[in-house]
Amino acid sequence: MDLQWSALVNPEFLAPLVAGLLLWFFSPLLPSSSWLAAARRPLRVGGALLILYAVATGLVSLFNVSVLPPNTGALVWRLVLVLAGIYFLWEIINFLLNTAQRRLKQRSPDREYQNRVDTLLELGWWISRLLLIVIGVAMILSVLGIDITPLLTGLGLAGLALSLGAQKLVQDIIAGIFILLEDQFHIGDSIAVGDIAGSVEGFSLRATRVRDLSGTLHIIPNSEITIVSNRTASWARALVDVGVSYDADLDHVTKVLEQVAEQLVEEDSQRELFLERPIVTGPESFDDSAILFRMLARVPPGKQWDAQRLIRRRIKAAFDREGIEIPFPQVDVHMRK
């Protein structure tokens, strides 16, 4: 067999070989402290692909292989370009998502916030993977001369059938994405969804798990969460109503309640329970057996129940000292002779 040594100086062999060797050996020298470090692996893989293409082209020309179709080199080159393009897009998307993840996590050390960022970016990563795979397969088949129209038609029909069959699931996932994007609630928040109220124990893109005060765990599909009331978002409100006798001095009652509010603030000097001084309002209403007063306070999320218990204890102690009666419903019975 006569070897065609002149093929080794052919530009179709030398150009990709030199370019591939340069990329392979010089990509590790990129500075690790800059964003160029993320380009090391893509450039190295690109160099490997160029070297393989050069070797294959050189061997075919060296041994004068004539059994291959005349356009085999161009076909292989187009396939290499398609595969390299898909790979580089894969790496670019991965780099962008990792950069976004790192920068978003730097905004807050909150674990729930970081979990939400991870969930959203993981969803974006899987969607981008699926799109790249579908586009890559279609481009490869097109380069090979295979008509992809029937394939696209079949995929469209399959997607339509799947969307109709899993319509509820798709609605749940879309609703879950919006819950994450809008930051409607976190795990541990106290929420109310319709007649269900409790603490959020778990969340996924399909369903939210809420445990009520009786210990019952409710699994709510996200698409059914049309109106959600978050009772522990940012801050909460402690509200305590107390009734006094109709014989009480209302100005004196107001003064005692103001003293209780001041005492609560002094006891909580670190602002662990009360974000601000409680507000006293009243008389709010004239009930059947009492005149109603109200105390309101802004408290940290989830602390409203502890604050309400403490307020009631302090009010009861103060009323006992001042001789203010907290009435209870009474019935007067008149006997006729």
For each residue, the residues with C-beta under 8 A, 3 or more apart:
1: 63 64
2: 64
3: 62 63 64
4: 7 61 62 63 64
5: 8 62
6: 9 10
7: 4 10 13 58 61 62
8: 5 13 14 58 62
9: 6 13 14
10: 6 7 13 14 57 58 61
11: 14 15
12: 15 16 57 61 73
13: 7 8 9 10 16 17 54 57 58 61
14: 8 9 10 11 17 18 54
15: 11 12 18 19 54
16: 12 13 19 20 50 51 53 54 57
17: 13 14 20 21 50 51 54 55 58
18: 14 15 21 22
19: 15 16 22 23 47 50
20: 16 17 23 24 46 47 48 49 50 51 52 53 54
21: 17 18 24 25 47 51
22: 18 19 25 26 47
23: 19 20 26 27 43 44 46 47 50
24: 20 21 27 44 47 48 51
25: 21 22 28 47
26: 22 23 29
27: 23 24 30 39 40 41 43 44 47
28: 25 40 44
29: 26
30: 27 34 36 37 39 40 43
31: 34 36 37
32: 37
33: 37
34: 30 31 37
35: 38 39
36: 30 31 39 40
37: 30 31 32 33 34 40
38: 35 91 95
39: 27 30 35 36 42 43
40: 27 28 30 36 37 43 44
41: 27 44 45 91
42: 39 45 46 87 88 91 92
43: 23 27 30 39 40 46 47
44: 23 24 27 28 40 41 47 48
45: 41 42 48 49 84 87
46: 20 23 42 43 49 50 84 87 88
47: 19 20 21 22 23 24 25 27 43 44 50 51
48: 20 24 44 45 51 52
49: 20 45 46 52 53 80 83 84
50: 16 17 19 20 23 46 47 53 54 80
51: 16 17 20 21 24 47 48 54 55
52: 20 48 49 55 56 80
53: 16 20 49 50 56 57 76 77 80
54: 13 14 15 16 17 20 50 51 57 58
55: 17 51 52 58 59
56: 52 53 59 60 76
57: 10 12 13 16 53 54 60 61 73 76
58: 7 8 10 13 17 54 55 61 62
59: 55 56 62 63 65
60: 56 57 63 65 68 72 73
61: 4 7 10 12 13 57 58 64
62: 3 4 5 7 8 58 59
63: 1 3 4 59 60
64: 1 2 3 4 61
65: 59 60 68
66:
67:
68: 60 65 72
69: 72 75
70:
71: 74 75
72: 60 68 69 75 76
73: 12 57 60 76 77
74: 71 77 78
75: 69 71 72 78 79 143 144
76: 53 56 57 72 73 79 80
77: 53 73 74 80 81
78: 74 75 81 82 143
79: 75 76 82 83 140 143 144
80: 49 50 52 53 76 77 83 84
81: 77 78 84 85
82: 78 79 85 86 136 139 140 143
83: 49 79 80 86 87 136 140
84: 45 46 49 80 81 87 88
85: 81 82 88 89
86: 82 83 89 90 132 135 136 139
87: 42 45 46 83 84 90 91
88: 42 46 84 85 91 92
89: 85 86 92 93 132
90: 86 87 93 94 129 132
91: 38 41 42 87 88 94 95
92: 42 88 89 95 96
93: 89 90 96 97 125 128 132
94: 90 91 97 98 125
95: 38 91 92 98 99
96: 92 93 99 100
97: 93 94 100 101 121 124 125 128
98: 94 95 101 102
99: 95 96 102 103
100: 96 97 103 104 121
101: 97 98 104 105 117 118 121
102: 98 99 105 106
103: 99 100 106 107
104: 100 101 107 117 121
105: 101 102 108 114 117
106: 102 103
107: 103 104 113
108: 105 113 114
109: 114
110: 113 114
111: 114 115
112: 115 116 186 187 188
113: 107 108 110 116 117 186
114: 105 108 109 110 111 117 118
115: 111 112 118 119 187
116: 112 113 119 120 180 183 186
117: 101 104 105 113 114 120 121
118: 101 114 115 121 122
119: 115 116 122 123 180 205
120: 116 117 123 124 177 180 181
121: 97 100 101 104 117 118 124 125
122: 118 119 125 126
123: 119 120 126 127 177 205
124: 97 120 121 127 128
125: 93 94 97 121 122 128 129
126: 122 123 129 130
127: 123 124 130 131
128: 93 97 124 125 131 132
129: 90 125 126 132 133
130: 126 127 133 134
131: 127 128 134 135
132: 86 89 90 93 128 129 135 136
133: 129 130 136 137
134: 130 131 137 138 155
135: 86 131 132 138 139
136: 82 83 86 132 133 139 140
137: 133 134 140 141
138: 134 135 141 142 148 151 152
139: 82 86 135 136 142 143
140: 79 82 83 136 137 143 144
141: 137 138 144 146 148 151
142: 138 139 145 146 148
143: 75 78 79 82 139 140
144: 75 79 140 141
145: 142
146: 141 142
147: 150
148: 138 141 142 151 152
149: 152 153
150: 147 153 154
151: 138 141 148 154 155
152: 138 148 149 155 156
153: 149 150 156 157
154: 150 151 157 158
155: 134 151 152 158 159
156: 152 153 159 160
157: 153 154 160 161
158: 154 155 161 162
159: 155 156 162 163
160: 156 157 163 164
161: 157 158 164 165
162: 158 159 165 166
163: 159 160 166 167 170
164: 160 161 167
165: 161 162
166: 162 163 169 170
167: 163 164 170 171
168: 171 172 221 223
169: 166 172 173 206
170: 163 166 167 173 174
171: 167 168 174 175 223
172: 168 169 175 176 205 206 207 221 222 223
173: 169 170 176 177 205 206 222
174: 170 171 177 178 223
175: 171 172 178 179 221 222 223 225
176: 172 173 179 180 203 204 205 206 222
177: 120 123 173 174 180 181 205
178: 174 175 181 182
179: 175 176 182 184 185 203 208 222 225
180: 116 119 120 176 177 183 205
181: 120 177 178
182: 178 179
183: 116 180 186
184: 179 228 230
185: 179 189 191 200 203 228 230 233
186: 112 113 116 183 189 200
187: 112 115 200 201 202 203
188: 112 199 200 232 302
189: 185 186 199 200 230 231 232 233 301 302
190: 197 198 199 200 230 231 232 302
191: 185 197 198 199 200 210 228 229 230 231 232
192: 196 197 228 229 231
193: 196 197 208 210 220 224 225 227 228 229
194: 227
195:
196: 192 193 210 212 218 220
197: 190 191 192 193 210 212 213
198: 190 191 210 211 212 213 218
199: 188 189 190 191 210 211
200: 185 186 187 188 189 190 191 203 208 209 210
201: 187 209 210 211 217
202: 187 208 209
203: 176 179 185 187 200 208 209
204: 176 207 208
205: 119 123 172 173 176 177 180 222
206: 169 172 173 176 221 222
207: 172 204 219 220 221 222
208: 179 193 200 202 203 204 219 220 222 225
209: 200 201 202 203 217 218 219 220
210: 191 193 196 197 198 199 200 201 217 218 220
211: 198 199 201 215 216 217 218
212: 196 197 198 215 216 218
213: 197 198
214:
215: 211 212
216: 211 212
217: 201 209 210 211
218: 196 198 209 210 211 212
219: 207 208 209
220: 193 196 207 208 209 210 224 225
221: 168 172 175 206 207 224 225
222: 172 173 175 176 179 205 206 207 208 225
223: 168 171 172 174 175
224: 193 220 221
225: 175 179 193 208 220 221 222 228
226:
227: 193 194
228: 184 185 191 192 193 225
229: 191 192 193
230: 184 185 189 190 191 233
231: 189 190 191 192 236 304
232: 188 189 190 191 236 301 302
233: 185 189 230 301
234: 301
235: 275 298 299 300 301
236: 231 232 298 299 300 301 302 303 304
237: 296 297 298 299 304
238: 278 296 297 298 299 303 304 305 307 308 311
239: 294 295 296 304 308
240: 294 295 308 311 312 315
241: 284 292 293 294
242: 257 292 293 294 295 312 315 319 326
243: 287 289 290 291 292 293 326 327
244: 248 250 253 290 291 293 319 324 325 326 327
245: 248 290 291 324 325 326 327
246: 290 291 327
247: 325
248: 244 245 252 253 291 324 325
249: 252 253
250: 244 253 254 282 283 291
251: 254 255
252: 248 249 255 256 322 324
253: 244 248 249 250 256 257 282 293 324
254: 250 251 257 258 280 282 293
255: 251 252 258 259
256: 252 253 259 260 318 319 322 324
257: 242 253 254 260 261 280 282 293 295 315 318
258: 254 255 261 262 280
259: 255 256 262 263 318
260: 256 257 263 264 278 295 311 314 315 318
261: 257 258 264 265 277 278 279 280 295 297
262: 258 259 265 266 277
263: 259 260 266 267 314
264: 260 261 267 268 274 277 278 297 310 311 314
265: 261 262 268 269 274 277 278
266: 262 263 269
267: 263 264
268: 264 265 271 272 273 274
269: 265 266
270:
271: 268 274 275
272: 268 300
273: 268 299 300 303 306 307 310
274: 264 265 268 271 277 278 297 298 299 307
275: 235 271 297 298 299 300
276: 297 298
277: 261 262 264 265 274 297
278: 238 260 261 264 265 274 295 296 297 311
279: 261 295 296 297
280: 254 257 258 261 293 294 295
281: 284 293 294 295 296
282: 250 253 254 257 291 292 293 294
283: 250 286 291 292 293
284: 241 281 292 293 294
285: 291 292
286: 283 291 292
287: 243 290 291 292
288: 329
289: 243 327 328 329 330
290: 243 244 245 246 287 326 327
291: 243 244 245 246 248 250 282 283 285 286 287
292: 241 242 243 282 283 284 285 286 287
293: 241 242 243 244 253 254 257 280 281 282 283 284
294: 239 240 241 242 280 281 282 284
295: 239 240 242 257 260 261 278 279 280 281 311 315
296: 237 238 239 278 279 281
297: 237 238 261 264 274 275 276 277 278 279 307 311
298: 235 236 237 238 274 275 276
299: 235 236 237 238 273 274 275 303 304 307
300: 235 236 272 273 275 303
301: 189 232 233 234 235 236
302: 188 189 190 232 236
303: 236 238 273 299 300 306 307
304: 231 236 237 238 239 299 307 308
305: 238 308 309
306: 273 303 309 310
307: 238 273 274 297 299 303 304 310 311
308: 238 239 240 304 305 311 312
309: 305 306 312 313
310: 264 273 306 307 313 314
311: 238 240 260 264 278 295 297 307 308 314 315
312: 240 242 308 309 315 316
313: 309 310 316 317
314: 260 263 264 310 311 317 318
315: 240 242 257 260 295 311 312 318 319
316: 312 313 319 320 326
317: 313 314 320 321
318: 256 257 259 260 314 315 321 322 324
319: 242 244 256 315 316 322 323 324 325 326
320: 316 317 323
321: 317 318
322: 252 256 318 319
323: 319 320
324: 244 245 248 252 253 256 318 319
325: 244 245 247 248 319
326: 242 243 244 245 290 316 319
327: 243 244 245 246 289 290 330
328: 289
329: 288 289
330: 289 327
331:
332:
333:
334:
335:
336:
337:
